[in-house]
Amino acid sequence: MSDREGSPAKLPFNLRPRLIVTVLVVVVVLILASTSIFVVDQTEQGVVLRLGRYLKTVDQGLHFKLPFGIDQNYNVPVQIVQREEFGFRTIAAGEQTMISSAEFPRESIMLTGDLNIVDIEWTIQYRITDARAWLFNVESIPGGLGLRAMPPVNDPQSDRRVKTIRDVTQSIVNALVGDRAIVDVLGREGLAIEVQAREEINAIFNRYDLGALISEVQLRTVVPPAGRVQEAFDDVNRAVQDFNRLINEGREQFNAEIPRATGQAQRQIEEAEGYRIQRVNTATGDVARFVNVLARYRLDPRTTRTRLYFEMVEQVFRAEEGTELIDRNLQNFLPLLNLGDRGGQQ
């Protein structure tokens, strides 16, 4: 009786050696599959390490590596354009973008070259261009090189690489603003600051071999500090706008009047040219007729003189109606001539 109480209890199933081997094989296969296959998204590149040393960089797709931690892979988003904001923060982006009401004076307040203060909000866009350099050339966390190069999950602000980008960007923009007067910063020099800042930031990134490049620097708002200074600058801006408006109105008036005046002058010139040609042709014809008459007069002066007299009288009385020519002695006057004409009209 005591022997039965001391015997071990039976299991509900039989542990056969074959079953144990099968389970072990399945576990090994699962571990092998999970540690030897990895997928790289279309926006990423995969960096493969073997025993902690860089091995290769692979593009999108399904890839294989040595299992059990011999090879490790890190996927880096090289096709995604990332954005950093200075002086403001976006709460929600979309059709109705929501901007945080918090202020960041350490980022936005700058000193200009003429010792004035200006408040600038700006953004940058950058993209990772070299996955290997991004992982290994700049720390992501204290001591975050090699196997410890993975950035913090869901906390990009604590990533030292992002902090490096922000620090370099802020120092360059501050330096460029400090080289210019406040009037230039508020006015025409904004685009020049953006272009020069992008070039100088990328030069520093290349020197650091950071593996990232800036694609855009955009000054979002450039205003003087709130208060009397901003009111004074607003007055100046309104005066400049009125000045430009009056200049544009004057140019419009100029563009409207000059073509019309030019057209009128051209028309008068053409009319004068036509009148000149007419007078020259008339004078030329009169001279030719006079020369012709002179030649005939020399041949027969009496007849030519009589014909000229008749032509002159005809020309004088051509516009008159009901006019009869009589001689001084009334020898060719016909009293019934007018009565006959009136009777004929009736």
C-alpha positions in Angstrom: 0.0 0.0 0.0 2.8 2.3 0.8 4.5 1.5 -2.6 1.4 2.7 -4.5 1.2 6.0 -2.6 4.9 6.8 -3.4 4.7 6.1 -7.2 4.6 9.2 -9.5 1.3 10.2 -11.2 0.8 9.3 -14.8 0.6 12.1 -17.5 -2.5 12.4 -19.6 -0.4 11.6 -22.7 2.7 9.5 -23.4 6.0 11.4 -23.8 7.5 9.4 -26.6 11.0 10.2 -27.8 9.7 10.8 -31.3 7.2 13.4 -30.2 9.9 15.3 -28.2 12.2 15.3 -31.3 9.4 16.6 -33.5 8.6 19.5 -31.1 12.3 20.4 -30.9 12.7 20.4 -34.7 9.6 22.7 -35.1 11.0 25.1 -32.5 14.4 25.2 -34.2 12.8 25.7 -37.6 10.6 28.6 -36.3 13.6 30.2 -34.6 15.7 29.7 -37.8 13.0 31.2 -40.0 12.4 34.2 -37.7 16.1 35.0 -37.4 17.2 34.4 -41.0 14.5 36.3 -43.0 13.8 40.0 -43.1 11.8 42.4 -45.3 12.9 45.8 -46.5 10.1 48.2 -47.4 10.1 50.2 -50.7 11.0 53.4 -48.8 13.9 51.8 -46.9 17.4 50.3 -47.2 18.6 47.5 -45.0 22.0 47.5 -43.4 23.3 44.1 -42.5 25.9 43.5 -39.8 27.8 40.2 -39.2 29.1 39.8 -35.7 28.7 43.6 -35.2 30.7 44.5 -38.3 29.2 46.1 -41.4 28.5 43.6 -44.1 26.3 45.1 -46.9 23.4 47.4 -47.7 20.4 45.9 -49.4 17.4 47.5 -51.2 13.7 46.7 -50.9 12.4 43.1 -50.9 12.7 39.8 -49.0 16.3 39.0 -47.9 18.1 36.3 -46.0 20.8 36.5 -43.3 22.6 34.1 -41.0 20.3 33.1 -38.1 20.7 33.1 -34.3 21.9 36.7 -34.2 25.1 36.1 -36.3 23.7 38.6 -38.8 21.6 41.6 -37.7 19.7 44.0 -40.0 18.6 47.7 -39.5 16.1 49.2 -41.9 16.7 52.9 -42.6 14.0 55.1 -44.3 16.0 56.6 -47.1 13.1 57.6 -49.4 11.0 59.5 -46.8 11.4 63.3 -46.7 11.5 64.3 -43.0 10.7 67.7 -41.5 11.9 69.7 -38.6 10.2 72.9 -37.2 11.8 75.8 -35.4 10.0 78.4 -33.4 6.6 76.5 -33.6 5.2 73.1 -33.5 2.5 71.4 -35.6 -0.1 69.5 -33.6 -2.0 68.0 -36.5 -1.2 68.3 -40.2 -3.8 68.0 -43.0 -6.4 70.2 -44.6 -6.8 72.1 -41.4 -3.4 72.3 -39.9 -3.3 72.9 -36.1 -0.4 74.9 -34.7 0.5 74.8 -31.1 0.1 78.0 -29.2 3.3 77.4 -27.3 6.2 79.7 -27.9 9.8 78.7 -28.5 11.8 81.9 -28.1 15.2 80.0 -27.9 14.7 78.9 -31.4 12.9 81.9 -33.0 14.4 85.0 -31.4 17.6 86.2 -33.3 19.9 89.2 -33.3 20.4 90.9 -36.7 23.6 92.6 -37.9 22.4 96.1 -36.9 21.6 94.9 -33.3 17.9 94.6 -33.7 15.8 91.6 -32.6 13.7 89.6 -35.1 11.3 86.7 -34.6 11.7 83.9 -37.2 9.8 80.7 -37.6 11.2 78.3 -40.2 11.3 74.7 -41.3 13.7 72.3 -43.0 13.2 69.2 -45.0 15.9 66.5 -45.2 16.3 63.0 -46.4 18.7 60.2 -45.4 21.0 59.5 -48.4 23.5 57.0 -47.0 22.0 54.3 -44.6 25.4 53.1 -43.5 26.7 56.6 -42.6 23.4 57.4 -40.9 23.8 54.4 -38.6 27.5 54.5 -37.8 29.0 57.9 -38.3 27.0 60.0 -35.7 25.7 58.8 -32.4 22.0 58.2 -32.0 22.2 57.7 -28.3 25.2 58.0 -25.9 27.6 55.4 -27.3 25.1 54.5 -30.0 27.5 53.2 -32.6 27.7 49.7 -34.1 25.3 47.3 -32.4 23.9 50.1 -30.2 23.1 52.3 -33.3 19.3 51.8 -33.3 17.5 55.1 -32.6 15.0 55.4 -29.8 11.6 54.0 -30.8 8.8 56.7 -31.2 11.0 59.4 -29.7 12.9 61.1 -32.6 13.6 64.2 -30.4 16.0 62.1 -28.2 17.8 60.9 -31.3 21.2 62.6 -31.3 21.4 62.6 -35.0 18.2 64.6 -35.2 19.6 66.9 -32.5 22.7 67.3 -34.6 20.6 68.3 -37.6 18.7 70.8 -35.5 21.8 72.3 -33.9 23.6 72.8 -37.2 20.6 74.3 -38.9 19.9 76.7 -36.0 23.5 77.9 -35.9 23.7 78.5 -39.6 20.4 80.4 -39.8 21.4 82.5 -36.7 24.7 83.3 -38.4 23.1 84.4 -41.7 20.6 86.5 -40.0 23.3 88.1 -37.9 25.1 89.2 -41.1 22.2 91.3 -42.3 20.2 94.3 -41.2 16.7 93.8 -40.0 15.3 95.6 -43.0 17.0 93.2 -45.3 15.9 90.2 -43.3 12.3 91.4 -43.3 12.5 92.2 -47.0 14.4 91.0 -50.0 17.0 88.8 -48.3 14.7 86.1 -47.2 15.2 83.9 -50.3 19.0 84.4 -50.2 19.0 83.3 -46.6 17.1 80.1 -47.5 19.4 79.2 -50.4 22.7 80.0 -48.6 21.5 78.2 -45.4 20.8 75.0 -47.4 24.2 75.1 -49.1 26.1 75.7 -45.8 24.2 73.1 -43.9 24.8 70.4 -46.5 28.5 71.3 -46.6 28.7 70.7 -42.8 26.7 67.4 -43.2 29.1 66.3 -45.8 32.0 67.1 -43.6 30.4 65.2 -40.7 29.6 62.3 -43.2 26.2 62.3 -41.6 24.4 60.5 -44.4 21.7 63.1 -44.8 21.1 66.1 -47.0 18.8 69.2 -46.6 16.4 69.5 -49.5 14.6 72.7 -48.4 15.0 75.6 -45.9 11.9 77.7 -45.7 11.4 80.9 -43.6 7.8 80.6 -42.5 7.3 84.0 -40.8 9.8 86.8 -40.3 8.5 89.5 -37.9 9.9 92.0 -35.4 9.1 91.3 -31.7 5.5 92.1 -30.6 4.9 95.6 -29.2 5.9 99.1 -30.4 8.7 97.8 -32.6 6.3 95.6 -34.5 3.8 98.5 -34.9 6.5 100.7 -36.2 7.6 98.1 -38.8 4.0 97.6 -39.8 3.7 101.3 -40.5 6.9 101.1 -42.6 5.5 98.1 -44.5 2.3 99.9 -45.2 4.2 102.9 -46.5 6.3 100.7 -48.7 3.2 99.0 -50.0 1.6 102.4 -50.8 4.8 103.4 -52.5 4.8 100.3 -54.7 1.1 100.7 -55.4 1.5 104.3 -56.6 4.5 103.2 -58.8 2.4 100.4 -60.3 -0.5 102.8 -61.0 1.9 105.3 -62.6 3.3 102.5 -64.8 -0.2 101.5 -65.8 -1.0 105.1 -66.7 2.2 105.3 -68.6 1.5 102.0 -70.5 -2.0 103.3 -71.4 -1.0 106.8 -72.5 2.2 106.3 -74.4 0.8 103.8 -77.0 -2.1 106.1 -77.6 0.1 109.2 -78.0 2.4 107.2 -80.2 -0.5 106.1 -82.4 -1.8 109.7 -82.7 1.7 111.0 -83.6 2.1 108.2 -86.2 -1.3 109.1 -87.7 -0.4 112.8 -88.0 2.9 111.9 -89.6 1.2 109.7 -92.1 -1.4 112.4 -92.8 1.4 115.0 -93.3 3.2 112.7 -95.6 0.1 112.2 -97.7 -0.5 115.9 -97.8 3.1 116.4 -98.9 2.8 113.9 -101.7 -0.4 115.5 -102.8 1.0 119.0 -102.9 4.1 117.8 -104.7 2.1 115.9 -107.3 -0.2 118.9 -107.8 2.7 121.3 -108.2 4.4 118.9 -110.6 1.2 118.7 -112.7 0.8 122.5 -112.7 4.4 123.0 -113.8 4.0 120.4 -116.6 0.7 122.0 -117.8 2.3 125.5 -117.7 5.2 124.3 -119.7 2.8 122.8 -122.3 0.8 126.0 -122.5 4.0 128.0 -122.8 5.1 125.9 -125.7 1.7 126.4 -127.5 1.7 130.1 -126.6 5.0 130.6 -128.4 3.6 128.9 -131.5 0.2 130.9 -131.5 0.0 133.6 -128.8 -3.4 135.0 -129.8 -5.3 131.8 -129.9 -3.6 130.5 -126.8 -4.4 133.7 -124.9 -8.1 133.6 -126.0 -8.4 129.9 -124.9 -6.9 130.7 -121.6 -9.3 133.5 -121.1 -12.3 131.4 -121.8 -11.0 128.6 -119.5 -10.5 131.1 -116.7 -14.0 132.5 -117.1 -15.5 129.0 -117.2 -13.7 128.0 -114.1 -14.9 131.2 -112.2 -18.6 130.8 -113.1 -18.7 127.0 -113.0 -20.4 126.9 -109.6 -22.9 129.6 -110.5 -26.4 128.7 -111.8 -28.6 130.9 -114.0 -25.8 133.2 -115.0 -25.6 134.6 -118.5 -22.6 136.4 -120.0 -23.2 139.5 -122.0 -21.0 142.0 -123.6 -20.8 145.7 -122.7 -23.0 146.8 -125.7 -25.7 144.1 -125.1 -25.3 142.8 -128.6 -25.5 139.2 -127.6 -28.3 139.5 -125.0 -31.5 137.5 -125.6 -34.4 138.9 -123.5 -36.6 135.8 -124.0 -33.8 133.4 -123.0 -34.7 133.3 -119.3 -38.4 133.1 -119.9 -37.9 130.2 -122.2 -35.9 128.4 -119.5 -38.5 129.0 -116.9 -41.3 127.8 -119.2 -39.2 124.8 -120.0 -38.8 124.1 -116.2 -42.6 124.4 -115.7 
